[in-house]
Amino acid sequence: MCCAETSDRREEGPEGILGGGGSAPGTSSAVLHRDNPLAATAALGALAAAAFAYVTTESLPVGLLQPISHGLHSSLVATGRLVTVYAAINVVLSAPLAHLTRGLPRKATMCALMAALVLTSLAASAAPGYGWLMVVRVVTALGQAVFWALVIPTAASLFPEGMTGRAVGWVLGGASLAVVLGVPAGTWLGQLAGWRAAFIGVAVLAGAVAVPIALALPTYHPAETHAGTGSAPDRRRYRLAMATTALSIGGFFCMYTYVSPFLTKVAGLALHDVPAVLLITGGATVGGVFAGSVVSRRRPDIAPLIPVAVMAPSLIALYFTGRVLPAAIAFTATACISLGAYDVSNQNRVLEVAPASTDVASAWASASFNMGIAGGSLAGGLVLHGYGPRPTALLGGLVALVALLVAGAAVRRPRRAAVL
């Protein structure tokens, strides 16, 4: 018999990933948690802390825009490009770098990435001018592009298949905490002791994180475990997942990039109260990550669909009720919950349907996420310039509705071909 569902196959086994000699995915018993649960938990905590460090350094110029601009005698627009270029590198180079590095020893590579973060953070703190700092940011972004391609499969490979959703949730929780705690802490340190001190703080953090990674991370490669390739490879569902990510994240950041003017000019929030509200929404994102990990375990079939189904109406409701401050805060927080929940459920979906190496699949997931950030910010900025902050929520909600349709198509299975 022959049917269409057999057309999606693994394109390469671990021999292609490792350059020969690997075990077939799922056949190796080398899953750290089976032999040493404490070491697996320590390694997972270290990977979550590494994600915290990388996301903190990625977003640090946002909170230190004016001090960096003043210190390096650059314009605010030019200083803002330190973030824009960083994101663009992750969009363009995540997948190629993942392809080039997928056969490297995982433990050594993760240690090297943390060492690189230490060095680039120290180099940023010593920047004599804007050009130096931009070059350092480019190098740091290259390291982060590799990091996000590797960290999710690495975390998943520490635990048996039934626990991978929880492992992914902890790593993404660390990344979300960087927005809630890391960036504000770096901003506070930069205001207190100068912006260079904030980068030194990141270097110290990265150096501290490198120690448990070196001690606890196992030497086996994720390709030797169930995390090496998708557990149910499906090219169609994978492509739909990437499209859903770009659209849903684009819709969210169409509004959230300009959440401060929305809250102050539409909802009437006092400017000095914006940080407190952002702390609430950041906490909501963290909560969404852990809610998403629970849903991914219990209903993996529809886990990525649910957050988008919450995000779209929340953004549209924000447009209609945005002039009422409590409603504006509530719907913004709800959208942030859906963002966190979607991120973790989508990463788990990638580990399931990746048509080949999960490293490369995770890299494309990171690229599509950053594409959504860049596209949403650009579209929202155009709307803001022409019509003010309120319509950014409406446009974001409409884009998220399109994402919901795409996500629904990923849940529906294609018709099987007639049996011959």
MINU-288826 format. One record per residue (C-alpha): residue number from 1; residue in one letter; x, y, z. Coordinates in steps of 0.001 Angstrom, whole numbers. Each point is the difference from the previous one (the first is absolute). Layout:
<r pos="NUM" code="A" X="X" Y="Y" Z="Z"/>
...
This chain:
<r pos="1" code="M" X="0" Y="0" Z="0"/>
<r pos="2" code="C" X="1071" Y="3607" Z="-584"/>
<r pos="3" code="C" X="-1334" Y="3196" Z="1495"/>
<r pos="4" code="A" X="971" Y="3662" Z="142"/>
<r pos="5" code="E" X="836" Y="25" Z="3678"/>
<r pos="6" code="T" X="3133" Y="-2026" Z="-693"/>
<r pos="7" code="S" X="1522" Y="2868" Z="-1981"/>
<r pos="8" code="D" X="1352" Y="1794" Z="3070"/>
<r pos="9" code="R" X="3141" Y="-1814" Z="1058"/>
<r pos="10" code="R" X="3093" Y="817" Z="2006"/>
<r pos="11" code="E" X="2462" Y="1504" Z="-2429"/>
<r pos="12" code="E" X="3032" Y="-1002" Z="1986"/>
<r pos="13" code="G" X="890" Y="-2174" Z="2934"/>
<r pos="14" code="P" X="2516" Y="769" Z="2691"/>
<r pos="15" code="E" X="2791" Y="-1186" Z="-2242"/>
<r pos="16" code="G" X="-683" Y="3091" Z="-2096"/>
<r pos="17" code="I" X="-145" Y="2128" Z="3104"/>
<r pos="18" code="L" X="3094" Y="-1334" Z="1682"/>
<r pos="19" code="G" X="2026" Y="-896" Z="-3007"/>
<r pos="20" code="G" X="-349" Y="-3725" Z="631"/>
<r pos="21" code="G" X="-112" Y="-2385" Z="2883"/>
<r pos="22" code="G" X="-3083" Y="1253" Z="1827"/>
<r pos="23" code="S" X="-2816" Y="-2090" Z="1368"/>
<r pos="24" code="A" X="-3412" Y="217" Z="-1512"/>
<r pos="25" code="P" X="-2259" Y="2467" Z="1749"/>
<r pos="26" code="G" X="-1933" Y="-1562" Z="2786"/>
<r pos="27" code="T" X="2171" Y="-3130" Z="154"/>
<r pos="28" code="S" X="2586" Y="1344" Z="2424"/>
<r pos="29" code="S" X="-599" Y="-398" Z="3706"/>
<r pos="30" code="A" X="2328" Y="2950" Z="640"/>
<r pos="31" code="V" X="-2591" Y="2344" Z="1495"/>
<r pos="32" code="L" X="1530" Y="1657" Z="3047"/>
<r pos="33" code="H" X="-3174" Y="56" Z="2085"/>
<r pos="34" code="R" X="-217" Y="-3809" Z="-17"/>
<r pos="35" code="D" X="3390" Y="-358" Z="1692"/>
<r pos="36" code="N" X="282" Y="3237" Z="1979"/>
<r pos="37" code="P" X="-3176" Y="2082" Z="422"/>
<r pos="38" code="L" X="1800" Y="2573" Z="2163"/>
<r pos="39" code="A" X="2671" Y="601" Z="-2652"/>
<r pos="40" code="A" X="-2673" Y="295" Z="-2703"/>
<r pos="41" code="T" X="-1867" Y="2592" Z="2059"/>
<r pos="42" code="A" X="3237" Y="1916" Z="642"/>
<r pos="43" code="A" X="848" Y="-33" Z="-3711"/>
<r pos="44" code="L" X="-3503" Y="1196" Z="-878"/>
<r pos="45" code="G" X="269" Y="2817" Z="2535"/>
<r pos="46" code="A" X="3327" Y="1017" Z="-1514"/>
<r pos="47" code="L" X="-1490" Y="67" Z="-3507"/>
<r pos="48" code="A" X="-2918" Y="2123" Z="1256"/>
<r pos="49" code="A" X="2490" Y="2386" Z="1624"/>
<r pos="50" code="A" X="1959" Y="141" Z="-3267"/>
<r pos="51" code="A" X="-3192" Y="957" Z="-1844"/>
<r pos="52" code="F" X="-559" Y="2675" Z="2664"/>
<r pos="53" code="A" X="3498" Y="1390" Z="-633"/>
<r pos="54" code="Y" X="-290" Y="45" Z="-3791"/>
<r pos="55" code="V" X="-3437" Y="1651" Z="-83"/>
<r pos="56" code="T" X="1155" Y="2552" Z="2581"/>
<r pos="57" code="T" X="2963" Y="1051" Z="-2128"/>
<r pos="58" code="E" X="-2185" Y="39" Z="-3141"/>
<r pos="59" code="S" X="-2462" Y="2486" Z="1526"/>
<r pos="60" code="L" X="2383" Y="1966" Z="2224"/>
<r pos="61" code="P" X="409" Y="2993" Z="-2383"/>
<r pos="62" code="V" X="-3771" Y="560" Z="152"/>
<r pos="63" code="G" X="192" Y="997" Z="3661"/>
<r pos="64" code="L" X="3313" Y="1827" Z="-446"/>
<r pos="65" code="L" X="-760" Y="1761" Z="-3270"/>
<r pos="66" code="Q" X="570" Y="3529" Z="1264"/>
<r pos="67" code="P" X="3124" Y="-690" Z="2125"/>
<r pos="68" code="I" X="1678" Y="-1904" Z="-2861"/>
<r pos="69" code="S" X="-975" Y="2710" Z="-2484"/>
<r pos="70" code="H" X="1412" Y="2715" Z="2252"/>
<r pos="71" code="G" X="3149" Y="-1945" Z="897"/>
<r pos="72" code="L" X="915" Y="-904" Z="-3583"/>
<r pos="73" code="H" X="-1235" Y="3271" Z="-1571"/>
<r pos="74" code="S" X="-2425" Y="-1823" Z="-2293"/>
<r pos="75" code="S" X="-3609" Y="819" Z="-828"/>
<r pos="76" code="L" X="-2872" Y="-1856" Z="1607"/>
<r pos="77" code="V" X="-957" Y="-1444" Z="-3391"/>
<r pos="78" code="A" X="3519" Y="-1311" Z="-586"/>
<r pos="79" code="T" X="152" Y="-1426" Z="3504"/>
<r pos="80" code="G" X="-3325" Y="-1747" Z="-591"/>
<r pos="81" code="R" X="1593" Y="-1805" Z="-2934"/>
<r pos="82" code="L" X="2061" Y="-1945" Z="2540"/>
<r pos="83" code="V" X="-3214" Y="-1938" Z="652"/>
<r pos="84" code="T" X="-1281" Y="-8" Z="-3583"/>
<r pos="85" code="V" X="3203" Y="-1408" Z="-1509"/>
<r pos="86" code="Y" X="182" Y="-2589" Z="2794"/>
<r pos="87" code="A" X="-3483" Y="-1283" Z="-861"/>
<r pos="88" code="A" X="689" Y="68" Z="-3741"/>
<r pos="89" code="I" X="3054" Y="-2233" Z="421"/>
<r pos="90" code="N" X="-2115" Y="-2530" Z="1878"/>
<r pos="91" code="V" X="-2562" Y="9" Z="-2827"/>
<r pos="92" code="V" X="2493" Y="-432" Z="-2823"/>
<r pos="93" code="L" X="2727" Y="-2194" Z="1505"/>
<r pos="94" code="S" X="-1671" Y="-2272" Z="2588"/>
<r pos="95" code="A" X="-631" Y="-2880" Z="-2411"/>
<r pos="96" code="P" X="3335" Y="157" Z="-1906"/>
<r pos="97" code="L" X="1962" Y="135" Z="3257"/>
<r pos="98" code="A" X="-2029" Y="-2883" Z="1426"/>
<r pos="99" code="H" X="813" Y="-2063" Z="-3084"/>
<r pos="100" code="L" X="3710" Y="745" Z="355"/>
<r pos="101" code="T" X="206" Y="-748" Z="3736"/>
<r pos="102" code="R" X="-2411" Y="-2927" Z="407"/>
<r pos="103" code="G" X="2755" Y="-2638" Z="57"/>
<r pos="104" code="L" X="2140" Y="1723" Z="2629"/>
<r pos="105" code="P" X="247" Y="-1529" Z="3501"/>
<r pos="106" code="R" X="-2941" Y="1516" Z="1821"/>
<r pos="107" code="K" X="1544" Y="495" Z="3444"/>
<r pos="108" code="A" X="3126" Y="1663" Z="-1369"/>
<r pos="109" code="T" X="-2065" Y="2187" Z="-2316"/>
<r pos="110" code="M" X="-2290" Y="1236" Z="2779"/>
<r pos="111" code="C" X="3015" Y="779" Z="2191"/>
<r pos="112" code="A" X="1619" Y="1866" Z="-2899"/>
<r pos="113" code="L" X="-3169" Y="2030" Z="-552"/>
<r pos="114" code="M" X="-51" Y="1087" Z="3653"/>
<r pos="115" code="A" X="3715" Y="855" Z="-151"/>
<r pos="116" code="A" X="-698" Y="2049" Z="-3120"/>
<r pos="117" code="L" X="-2775" Y="1869" Z="1836"/>
<r pos="118" code="V" X="2432" Y="822" Z="2799"/>
<r pos="119" code="L" X="2570" Y="1363" Z="-2457"/>
<r pos="120" code="T" X="-2451" Y="1966" Z="-2143"/>
<r pos="121" code="S" X="-1659" Y="1522" Z="3064"/>
<r pos="122" code="L" X="3381" Y="1152" Z="1307"/>
<r pos="123" code="A" X="862" Y="1310" Z="-3457"/>
<r pos="124" code="A" X="-3296" Y="1927" Z="-80"/>
<r pos="125" code="S" X="765" Y="1540" Z="3387"/>
<r pos="126" code="A" X="3352" Y="1230" Z="-1370"/>
<r pos="127" code="A" X="-1395" Y="1398" Z="-3280"/>
<r pos="128" code="P" X="1782" Y="3266" Z="-870"/>
<r pos="129" code="G" X="-2615" Y="918" Z="-2602"/>
<r pos="130" code="Y" X="-3214" Y="-933" Z="-1762"/>
<r pos="131" code="G" X="1649" Y="-2017" Z="-2772"/>
<r pos="132" code="W" X="1814" Y="-2213" Z="2512"/>
<r pos="133" code="L" X="-3218" Y="-688" Z="1889"/>
<r pos="134" code="M" X="-1872" Y="-838" Z="-3214"/>
<r pos="135" code="V" X="2672" Y="-2523" Z="-1012"/>
<r pos="136" code="V" X="-153" Y="-1582" Z="3456"/>
<r pos="137" code="R" X="-3793" Y="-217" Z="-235"/>
<r pos="138" code="V" X="283" Y="-1754" Z="-3364"/>
<r pos="139" code="V" X="2374" Y="-2601" Z="1474"/>
<r pos="140" code="T" X="-2277" Y="-485" Z="3028"/>
<r pos="141" code="A" X="-3008" Y="-459" Z="-2292"/>
<r pos="142" code="L" X="1838" Y="-2704" Z="-1940"/>
<r pos="143" code="G" X="536" Y="-1865" Z="3263"/>
<r pos="144" code="Q" X="-3645" Y="390" Z="984"/>
<r pos="145" code="A" X="-1163" Y="-1286" Z="-3394"/>
<r pos="146" code="V" X="1958" Y="-3199" Z="628"/>
<r pos="147" code="F" X="-1135" Y="-151" Z="3631"/>
<r pos="148" code="W" X="-3719" Y="-2" Z="-828"/>
<r pos="149" code="A" X="484" Y="-2634" Z="-2668"/>
<r pos="150" code="L" X="1653" Y="-2334" Z="2502"/>
<r pos="151" code="V" X="-1508" Y="678" Z="3419"/>
<r pos="152" code="I" X="-3524" Y="-1403" Z="-539"/>
<r pos="153" code="P" X="1094" Y="-3405" Z="-1376"/>
<r pos="154" code="T" X="2718" Y="-113" Z="2674"/>
<r pos="155" code="A" X="-2500" Y="599" Z="2808"/>
<r pos="156" code="A" X="-2405" Y="-2557" Z="-1476"/>
<r pos="157" code="S" X="2763" Y="-2615" Z="-223"/>
<r pos="158" code="L" X="574" Y="122" Z="3764"/>
<r pos="159" code="F" X="-3389" Y="-1563" Z="771"/>
<r pos="160" code="P" X="-2233" Y="-2812" Z="-1298"/>
<r pos="161" code="E" X="-2554" Y="915" Z="-2647"/>
<r pos="162" code="G" X="-2823" Y="447" Z="2495"/>
<r pos="163" code="M" X="1937" Y="2743" Z="1799"/>
<r pos="164" code="T" X="1311" Y="2010" Z="-2937"/>
<r pos="165" code="G" X="-2859" Y="2501" Z="104"/>
<r pos="166" code="R" X="893" Y="922" Z="3555"/>
<r pos="167" code="A" X="3680" Y="330" Z="-927"/>
<r pos="168" code="V" X="-779" Y="2326" Z="-2905"/>
<r pos="169" code="G" X="-2260" Y="2029" Z="2296"/>
<r pos="170" code="W" X="2813" Y="570" Z="2489"/>
<r pos="171" code="V" X="2414" Y="1229" Z="-2679"/>
<r pos="172" code="L" X="-2569" Y="2387" Z="-1458"/>
<r pos="173" code="G" X="-967" Y="1035" Z="3515"/>
<r pos="174" code="G" X="3591" Y="1086" Z="535"/>
<r pos="175" code="A" X="-166" Y="2046" Z="-3194"/>
<r pos="176" code="S" X="-3264" Y="1634" Z="1107"/>
<r pos="177" code="L" X="1414" Y="825" Z="3422"/>
<r pos="178" code="A" X="2746" Y="1944" Z="-1764"/>
<r pos="179" code="V" X="-2638" Y="2463" Z="-1187"/>
<r pos="180" code="V" X="-1621" Y="180" Z="3439"/>
<r pos="181" code="L" X="3144" Y="103" Z="2151"/>
<r pos="182" code="G" X="3190" Y="24" Z="-2075"/>
<r pos="183" code="V" X="-588" Y="3093" Z="-2118"/>
<r pos="184" code="P" X="-1419" Y="2107" Z="2879"/>
<r pos="185" code="A" X="2926" Y="-1074" Z="2203"/>
<r pos="186" code="G" X="2473" Y="871" Z="-2745"/>
<r pos="187" code="T" X="-1730" Y="3341" Z="-530"/>
<r pos="188" code="W" X="151" Y="744" Z="3719"/>
<r pos="189" code="L" X="3696" Y="-936" Z="166"/>
<r pos="190" code="G" X="712" Y="2100" Z="-3087"/>
<r pos="191" code="Q" X="-1726" Y="3025" Z="1493"/>
<r pos="192" code="L" X="1794" Y="-488" Z="3302"/>
<r pos="193" code="A" X="3548" Y="-709" Z="-1196"/>
<r pos="194" code="G" X="-26" Y="767" Z="-3733"/>
<r pos="195" code="W" X="-1103" Y="-2049" Z="-2988"/>
<r pos="196" code="R" X="3360" Y="-1785" Z="-216"/>
<r pos="197" code="A" X="-606" Y="-1523" Z="3438"/>
<r pos="198" code="A" X="-3149" Y="-1686" Z="-1313"/>
<r pos="199" code="F" X="2002" Y="-1896" Z="-2639"/>
<r pos="200" code="I" X="2574" Y="-961" Z="2631"/>
<r pos="201" code="G" X="-2889" Y="-1393" Z="2048"/>
<r pos="202" code="V" X="-1075" Y="-2166" Z="-2947"/>
<r pos="203" code="A" X="3585" Y="-1250" Z="-346"/>
<r pos="204" code="V" X="60" Y="-1019" Z="3662"/>
<r pos="205" code="L" X="-3350" Y="-1755" Z="-368"/>
<r pos="206" code="A" X="1107" Y="-1871" Z="-3138"/>
<r pos="207" code="G" X="3223" Y="-1093" Z="1697"/>
<r pos="208" code="A" X="-1946" Y="-1311" Z="2985"/>
<r pos="209" code="V" X="-2423" Y="-1896" Z="-2257"/>
<r pos="210" code="A" X="2853" Y="-1632" Z="-1927"/>
<r pos="211" code="V" X="1104" Y="-1897" Z="3126"/>
<r pos="212" code="P" X="-3116" Y="-2205" Z="483"/>
<r pos="213" code="I" X="-237" Y="-502" Z="-3769"/>
<r pos="214" code="A" X="3560" Y="-1349" Z="-10"/>
<r pos="215" code="L" X="-640" Y="-2177" Z="3058"/>
<r pos="216" code="A" X="-3539" Y="-1294" Z="-599"/>
<r pos="217" code="L" X="-605" Y="-126" Z="-3748"/>
<r pos="218" code="P" X="565" Y="-3532" Z="-1364"/>
<r pos="219" code="T" X="2470" Y="-761" Z="-2768"/>
<r pos="220" code="Y" X="-2425" Y="-1873" Z="-2257"/>
<r pos="221" code="H" X="-1482" Y="1780" Z="-3020"/>
<r pos="222" code="P" X="-3796" Y="585" Z="-164"/>
<r pos="223" code="A" X="36" Y="-1831" Z="-3350"/>
<r pos="224" code="E" X="673" Y="-3179" Z="1977"/>
<r pos="225" code="T" X="-3337" Y="400" Z="1802"/>
<r pos="226" code="H" X="-3663" Y="488" Z="-814"/>
<r pos="227" code="A" X="673" Y="3776" Z="-317"/>
<r pos="228" code="G" X="2223" Y="-353" Z="-3072"/>
<r pos="229" code="T" X="-2819" Y="38" Z="-2568"/>
<r pos="230" code="G" X="-3739" Y="531" Z="91"/>
<r pos="231" code="S" X="-1976" Y="-2718" Z="1739"/>
<r pos="232" code="A" X="-2654" Y="194" Z="-2760"/>
<r pos="233" code="P" X="1626" Y="1774" Z="-2969"/>
<r pos="234" code="D" X="-2502" Y="1918" Z="-2088"/>
<r pos="235" code="R" X="1252" Y="2600" Z="-2477"/>
<r pos="236" code="R" X="-3437" Y="1537" Z="-557"/>
<r pos="237" code="R" X="-759" Y="553" Z="3692"/>
<r pos="238" code="Y" X="3497" Y="1329" Z="582"/>
<r pos="239" code="R" X="-338" Y="2626" Z="-2731"/>
<r pos="240" code="L" X="-3415" Y="1006" Z="1294"/>
<r pos="241" code="A" X="1493" Y="332" Z="3490"/>
<r pos="242" code="M" X="2669" Y="2385" Z="-1327"/>
<r pos="243" code="A" X="-2640" Y="2070" Z="-1802"/>
<r pos="244" code="T" X="-2166" Y="90" Z="3136"/>
<r pos="245" code="T" X="2956" Y="1212" Z="2032"/>
<r pos="246" code="A" X="900" Y="2833" Z="-2366"/>
<r pos="247" code="L" X="-3630" Y="1158" Z="-169"/>
<r pos="248" code="S" X="-958" Y="-338" Z="3667"/>
<r pos="249" code="I" X="3208" Y="1560" Z="1305"/>
<r pos="250" code="G" X="-298" Y="2705" Z="-2646"/>
<r pos="251" code="G" X="-3527" Y="779" Z="1154"/>
<r pos="252" code="F" X="1043" Y="149" Z="3632"/>
<r pos="253" code="F" X="2988" Y="2294" Z="-548"/>
<r pos="254" code="C" X="-1991" Y="2230" Z="-2323"/>
<r pos="255" code="M" X="-1635" Y="1214" Z="3224"/>
<r pos="256" code="Y" X="2452" Y="-900" Z="2754"/>
<r pos="257" code="T" X="2960" Y="1826" Z="-1524"/>
<r pos="258" code="Y" X="-1990" Y="3174" Z="614"/>
<r pos="259" code="V" X="-1727" Y="-1043" Z="3207"/>
<r pos="260" code="S" X="1385" Y="2999" Z="1896"/>
<r pos="261" code="P" X="-1631" Y="2652" Z="-2224"/>
<r pos="262" code="F" X="-3150" Y="-2145" Z="-136"/>
<r pos="263" code="L" X="-281" Y="-79" Z="3771"/>
<r pos="264" code="T" X="794" Y="3683" Z="490"/>
<r pos="265" code="K" X="-1770" Y="1617" Z="-2971"/>
<r pos="266" code="V" X="-2978" Y="-2334" Z="-402"/>
<r pos="267" code="A" X="-593" Y="-1482" Z="3469"/>
<r pos="268" code="G" X="1137" Y="3085" Z="1931"/>
<r pos="269" code="L" X="2668" Y="-1701" Z="2118"/>
<r pos="270" code="A" X="2507" Y="2323" Z="1631"/>
<r pos="271" code="L" X="3456" Y="-309" Z="-1541"/>
<r pos="272" code="H" X="1641" Y="-816" Z="3328"/>
<r pos="273" code="D" X="-2387" Y="-2951" Z="434"/>
<r pos="274" code="V" X="993" Y="-1675" Z="-3288"/>
<r pos="275" code="P" X="2870" Y="-2063" Z="1553"/>
<r pos="276" code="A" X="-2401" Y="-1485" Z="2560"/>
<r pos="277" code="V" X="-2430" Y="-1060" Z="-2720"/>
<r pos="278" code="L" X="2832" Y="-1438" Z="-2078"/>
<r pos="279" code="L" X="1019" Y="-2029" Z="3038"/>
<r pos="280" code="I" X="-3551" Y="-1396" Z="121"/>
<r pos="281" code="T" X="-6" Y="-857" Z="-3696"/>
<r pos="282" code="G" X="3479" Y="-1521" Z="240"/>
<r pos="283" code="G" X="-1164" Y="-2195" Z="2854"/>
<r pos="284" code="A" X="-3009" Y="-989" Z="-2089"/>
<r pos="285" code="T" X="2344" Y="-1149" Z="-2773"/>
<r pos="286" code="V" X="1922" Y="-2192" Z="2446"/>
<r pos="287" code="G" X="-3272" Y="-1450" Z="1259"/>
<r pos="288" code="G" X="-1029" Y="-690" Z="-3579"/>
<r pos="289" code="V" X="3196" Y="-1976" Z="-604"/>
<r pos="290" code="F" X="-755" Y="-2390" Z="2831"/>
<r pos="291" code="A" X="-3691" Y="-194" Z="-907"/>
<r pos="292" code="G" X="1036" Y="-864" Z="-3539"/>
<r pos="293" code="S" X="2270" Y="-2786" Z="1237"/>
<r pos="294" code="V" X="-2941" Y="-1527" Z="1893"/>
<r pos="295" code="V" X="-2305" Y="198" Z="-3020"/>
<r pos="296" code="S" X="2738" Y="-1464" Z="-2210"/>
<r pos="297" code="R" X="160" Y="-3060" Z="2243"/>
<r pos="298" code="R" X="-3754" Y="-483" Z="271"/>
<r pos="299" code="R" X="-1210" Y="1048" Z="-3473"/>
<r pos="300" code="P" X="3014" Y="76" Z="-2330"/>
<r pos="301" code="D" X="-2280" Y="-248" Z="-3052"/>
<r pos="302" code="I" X="-1521" Y="3466" Z="504"/>
<r pos="303" code="A" X="2529" Y="1620" Z="2349"/>
<r pos="304" code="P" X="1313" Y="2571" Z="-2547"/>
<r pos="305" code="L" X="-3537" Y="823" Z="-1143"/>
<r pos="306" code="I" X="-1382" Y="1021" Z="3404"/>
<r pos="307" code="P" X="2357" Y="2957" Z="683"/>
<r pos="308" code="V" X="-635" Y="1503" Z="-3443"/>
<r pos="309" code="A" X="-3738" Y="-414" Z="582"/>
<r pos="310" code="V" X="442" Y="2094" Z="3163"/>
<r pos="311" code="M" X="2415" Y="2542" Z="-1480"/>
<r pos="312" code="A" X="-2095" Y="1104" Z="-2980"/>
<r pos="313" code="P" X="-3188" Y="983" Z="1900"/>
<r pos="314" code="S" X="2071" Y="1519" Z="2824"/>
<r pos="315" code="L" X="1710" Y="2411" Z="-2395"/>
<r pos="316" code="I" X="-3260" Y="878" Z="-1741"/>
<r pos="317" code="A" X="-1710" Y="531" Z="3380"/>
<r pos="318" code="L" X="2919" Y="2227" Z="982"/>
<r pos="319" code="Y" X="-794" Y="2239" Z="-2958"/>
<r pos="320" code="F" X="-3664" Y="345" Z="992"/>
<r pos="321" code="T" X="499" Y="336" Z="3775"/>
<r pos="322" code="G" X="3447" Y="1603" Z="72"/>
<r pos="323" code="R" X="-1255" Y="3329" Z="1341"/>
<r pos="324" code="V" X="-1024" Y="-1733" Z="3249"/>
<r pos="325" code="L" X="3233" Y="-445" Z="1964"/>
<r pos="326" code="P" X="-867" Y="-3217" Z="1939"/>
<r pos="327" code="A" X="-1202" Y="-1646" Z="-3220"/>
<r pos="328" code="A" X="3111" Y="1129" Z="-1871"/>
<r pos="329" code="I" X="2263" Y="-1527" Z="2638"/>
<r pos="330" code="A" X="-2063" Y="-3199" Z="193"/>
<r pos="331" code="F" X="-65" Y="-635" Z="-3759"/>
<r pos="332" code="T" X="3688" Y="884" Z="-375"/>
<r pos="333" code="A" X="858" Y="-2493" Z="2743"/>
<r pos="334" code="T" X="-2227" Y="-2632" Z="-1635"/>
<r pos="335" code="A" X="1790" Y="479" Z="-3310"/>
<r pos="336" code="C" X="3316" Y="-422" Z="1833"/>
<r pos="337" code="I" X="-1213" Y="-3246" Z="1579"/>
<r pos="338" code="S" X="-863" Y="-1287" Z="-3460"/>
<r pos="339" code="L" X="3443" Y="1037" Z="-1284"/>
<r pos="340" code="G" X="1794" Y="-2046" Z="2652"/>
<r pos="341" code="A" X="-2312" Y="-2962" Z="-452"/>
<r pos="342" code="Y" X="439" Y="41" Z="-3771"/>
<r pos="343" code="D" X="3777" Y="139" Z="213"/>
<r pos="344" code="V" X="346" Y="-3165" Z="2062"/>
<r pos="345" code="S" X="-2754" Y="-1927" Z="-1793"/>
<r pos="346" code="N" X="1507" Y="861" Z="-3373"/>
<r pos="347" code="Q" X="3468" Y="-1118" Z="1090"/>
<r pos="348" code="N" X="-1468" Y="-3321" Z="1087"/>
<r pos="349" code="R" X="-1822" Y="-281" Z="-3329"/>
<r pos="350" code="V" X="3308" Y="586" Z="-1805"/>
<r pos="351" code="L" X="1591" Y="-2868" Z="1939"/>
<r pos="352" code="E" X="-2909" Y="-2171" Z="-1139"/>
<r pos="353" code="V" X="-369" Y="829" Z="-3695"/>
<r pos="354" code="A" X="3554" Y="1050" Z="-959"/>
<r pos="355" code="P" X="570" Y="-1651" Z="-3398"/>
<r pos="356" code="A" X="3741" Y="-385" Z="637"/>
<r pos="357" code="S" X="2482" Y="1147" Z="2656"/>
<r pos="358" code="T" X="-1673" Y="1731" Z="2953"/>
<r pos="359" code="D" X="2965" Y="2380" Z="197"/>
<r pos="360" code="V" X="-753" Y="1405" Z="-3447"/>
<r pos="361" code="A" X="-3758" Y="-118" Z="634"/>
<r pos="362" code="S" X="434" Y="1959" Z="3250"/>
<r pos="363" code="A" X="2176" Y="2521" Z="-1823"/>
<r pos="364" code="W" X="-2755" Y="649" Z="-2531"/>
<r pos="365" code="A" X="-2476" Y="314" Z="2891"/>
<r pos="366" code="S" X="2233" Y="2677" Z="1532"/>
<r pos="367" code="A" X="310" Y="1737" Z="-3358"/>
<r pos="368" code="S" X="-3773" Y="44" Z="-534"/>
<r pos="369" code="F" X="-489" Y="1398" Z="3525"/>
<r pos="370" code="N" X="2477" Y="2824" Z="-656"/>
<r pos="371" code="M" X="-1578" Y="573" Z="-3407"/>
<r pos="372" code="G" X="-3310" Y="550" Z="1767"/>
<r pos="373" code="I" X="1597" Y="2461" Z="2410"/>
<r pos="374" code="A" X="1613" Y="1984" Z="-2810"/>
<r pos="375" code="G" X="-3053" Y="-42" Z="-2286"/>
<r pos="376" code="G" X="-2454" Y="784" Z="2779"/>
<r pos="377" code="S" X="2088" Y="2880" Z="1297"/>
<r pos="378" code="L" X="319" Y="1439" Z="-3499"/>
<r pos="379" code="A" X="-3728" Y="-281" Z="-777"/>
<r pos="380" code="G" X="-958" Y="1377" Z="3399"/>
<r pos="381" code="G" X="2369" Y="2911" Z="-454"/>
<r pos="382" code="L" X="-1614" Y="915" Z="-3323"/>
<r pos="383" code="V" X="-3461" Y="-115" Z="1568"/>
<r pos="384" code="L" X="1186" Y="1993" Z="3010"/>
<r pos="385" code="H" X="1480" Y="2684" Z="-2238"/>
<r pos="386" code="G" X="-3141" Y="342" Z="-2092"/>
<r pos="387" code="Y" X="-2859" Y="-678" Z="2401"/>
<r pos="388" code="G" X="1304" Y="-42" Z="3564"/>
<r pos="389" code="P" X="516" Y="-2881" Z="2463"/>
<r pos="390" code="R" X="-3556" Y="-1307" Z="322"/>
<r pos="391" code="P" X="-289" Y="-1668" Z="-3461"/>
<r pos="392" code="T" X="3206" Y="-1968" Z="627"/>
<r pos="393" code="A" X="-2075" Y="-2353" Z="2162"/>
<r pos="394" code="L" X="-2628" Y="-446" Z="-2725"/>
<r pos="395" code="L" X="2569" Y="-746" Z="-2691"/>
<r pos="396" code="G" X="1791" Y="-2391" Z="2350"/>
<r pos="397" code="G" X="-3253" Y="-1810" Z="743"/>
<r pos="398" code="L" X="-857" Y="-364" Z="-3686"/>
<r pos="399" code="V" X="3447" Y="-1428" Z="-765"/>
<r pos="400" code="A" X="-419" Y="-2398" Z="2933"/>
<r pos="401" code="L" X="-3342" Y="-1108" Z="-1478"/>
<r pos="402" code="V" X="1821" Y="-1001" Z="-3172"/>
<r pos="403" code="A" X="2477" Y="-1874" Z="2198"/>
<r pos="404" code="L" X="-2949" Y="-1788" Z="1625"/>
<r pos="405" code="L" X="-1194" Y="-1238" Z="-3399"/>
<r pos="406" code="V" X="3471" Y="-1293" Z="-812"/>
<r pos="407" code="A" X="285" Y="-1669" Z="3407"/>
<r pos="408" code="G" X="-3356" Y="-1669" Z="-583"/>
<r pos="409" code="A" X="1233" Y="-1359" Z="-3310"/>
<r pos="410" code="A" X="2959" Y="-1548" Z="1838"/>
<r pos="411" code="V" X="-2375" Y="-1824" Z="2355"/>
<r pos="412" code="R" X="-2075" Y="-1393" Z="-2842"/>
<r pos="413" code="R" X="1584" Y="-2988" Z="-1657"/>
<r pos="414" code="P" X="224" Y="-80" Z="-3806"/>
<r pos="415" code="R" X="-2111" Y="-2517" Z="-1850"/>
<r pos="416" code="R" X="1713" Y="-3289" Z="-657"/>
<r pos="417" code="A" X="549" Y="-1031" Z="-3553"/>
<r pos="418" code="A" X="-2096" Y="-2840" Z="-1321"/>
<r pos="419" code="V" X="1380" Y="-3417" Z="790"/>
<r pos="420" code="L" X="1481" Y="-1640" Z="-3081"/>
